[in-house]
């Protein structure tokens, strides 16, 4: 076993009582646990190397305790991790202690998984998505978003509809901020032809897609019905790129809510699915022309 590396605990904090761990803190803990397990080390062994107890390691890995960048580096060194890019990316995930994102104002109004998605997007380095029967939230107009939220089962109350629609629109700040995140969306003709909210809302939504596609950091690709069968046609797919590939996340929509995946095999699978979807779709210019043709049909 390696000699102990300094614990770096001087800047650590615990979370306030009853404060839920953020998605980012949980992911940091998950990655530290993976490094520990690959090193064949128990939580008790790991704790001893930084002069802590086993519960400290368990709470860090569960996202319940904050952890300093220094301690992240110390733990990674004790776990014999030689991937410097990964270690620095993990250390960089500790820099937001004490600060909460805008999504926290919705904490008592919306399911926690929705807030997790906003946090992932906020810290994402690149976003890629594929939708078949609907359109991605980051590209929806408010009227379209409201119409979609009205179709939720069980039915939402009018205030709940407004909260969800406004939250969806506020998530779009990642595309309009000073350093907008690169965004690619593969859209199927089926979703483009769905008239949520009626003809006028659908027409305005398609024009909004065209306007968004003109932005340098946004790429829209369309799969027409004529393309036939293709890989990944069964469900919406959202791929959030992290600072390094190991920190990527896949989000899938399920009937009970969003599901987040980050195992290596899962990431490999959905990267391949996205590559195949992209290869099936029209190029950006032809995709714009295709959307224009649908607008003319309305």
VENVENDA-V363184 format. One record per backbone hydrogen bond with DSSP energy under -1.0 kcal/mol. CO is the residue of the C=O (numbers start at 1). NH is the residue of the N-H. E is the energy in kcal/mol with one decimal. If there is no record, write none. Layout:
# VENVENDA-V363184
CO|NH|E  CO|NH|E
This chain:
# VENVENDA-V363184
9|12|-1.7  13|66|-1.8  16|19|-2.2  22|26|-2.4  23|27|-2.3  24|28|-2.1  25|29|-2.2  26|30|-2.4  27|31|-2.5  28|32|-2.1  29|33|-2.3  30|34|-2.2  31|35|-2.2  32|36|-2.2  33|37|-2.7  34|38|-2.4  35|39|-1.4  36|41|-2.1  37|40|-1.3  42|46|-2.4  43|47|-2.3  44|48|-1.9  45|49|-1.3  47|50|-1.2  47|52|-2.7  48|51|-1.1  53|57|-1.3  54|58|-2.3  55|59|-2.6  56|60|-2.1  57|61|-2.6  58|62|-1.4  59|64|-1.9  59|65|-1.4  60|63|-1.2  64|15|-1.1  68|72|-2.1  69|73|-2.2  70|74|-2.1  71|75|-3.1  72|76|-2.6  73|77|-2.2  74|78|-2.2  75|79|-1.8  76|81|-2.5  77|80|-1.5  82|84|-1.4  83|87|-2.3  84|88|-2.5  85|89|-2.0  86|90|-2.5  87|91|-2.5  88|92|-1.9  90|93|-1.1  91|94|-1.4  96|99|-1.8  101|104|-2.0  102|105|-1.7  103|106|-1.8  104|107|-1.8  106|109|-2.0  106|110|-2.2  111|114|-1.2  111|115|-1.1  112|116|-2.1  113|117|-1.8  114|118|-1.7  115|119|-2.2  116|120|-2.4  117|121|-2.5  118|122|-2.3  119|123|-1.6  126|241|-3.0  127|184|-2.3  128|239|-3.9  129|186|-2.7  130|237|-2.4  131|188|-1.5  132|191|-1.5  136|139|-1.9  137|140|-1.3  141|145|-2.7  142|146|-2.7  143|147|-2.1  144|148|-2.4  145|149|-2.4  146|150|-1.5  148|151|-1.6  149|152|-1.2  157|161|-2.4  158|162|-2.1  159|163|-2.4  160|164|-2.5  161|165|-2.5  162|166|-2.7  163|167|-2.2  164|168|-2.3  165|169|-2.0  166|170|-2.3  167|171|-1.8  169|172|-1.2  170|173|-1.7  171|174|-1.5  172|175|-2.1  173|177|-1.6  174|181|-2.2  182|127|-2.7  183|219|-2.6  184|129|-2.3  185|221|-2.7  186|131|-2.6  187|223|-2.8  188|192|-1.7  189|193|-1.7  195|198|-1.8  198|202|-2.4  199|203|-2.7  200|204|-2.3  201|205|-2.2  202|206|-2.2  203|207|-2.1  204|208|-1.9  205|209|-2.1  206|210|-2.0  207|211|-2.2  208|212|-2.6  209|213|-2.2  212|215|-1.6  215|218|-1.6  217|183|-3.0  219|185|-2.7  221|187|-3.4  222|282|-3.0  223|189|-2.4  224|227|-1.9  225|228|-2.2  237|130|-2.6  238|251|-3.1  239|128|-2.5  240|249|-2.5  241|125|-3.0  244|247|-2.2  245|248|-1.8  249|240|-3.2  250|261|-3.1  251|238|-1.7  252|259|-2.7  254|257|-1.7  259|252|-2.7  261|250|-2.7  263|267|-2.5  264|268|-2.3  265|269|-2.1  266|270|-2.3  267|271|-2.0  268|272|-1.8  269|273|-2.1  270|274|-2.1  271|275|-2.0  272|276|-2.2  273|277|-2.5  274|278|-2.7  275|279|-2.0  276|280|-1.5  277|281|-1.6  283|287|-2.6  284|288|-2.1  285|289|-2.1  286|290|-2.1  287|291|-2.3  288|292|-2.3  289|293|-1.8  290|294|-1.5  291|295|-2.2  292|296|-2.1  293|297|-1.1
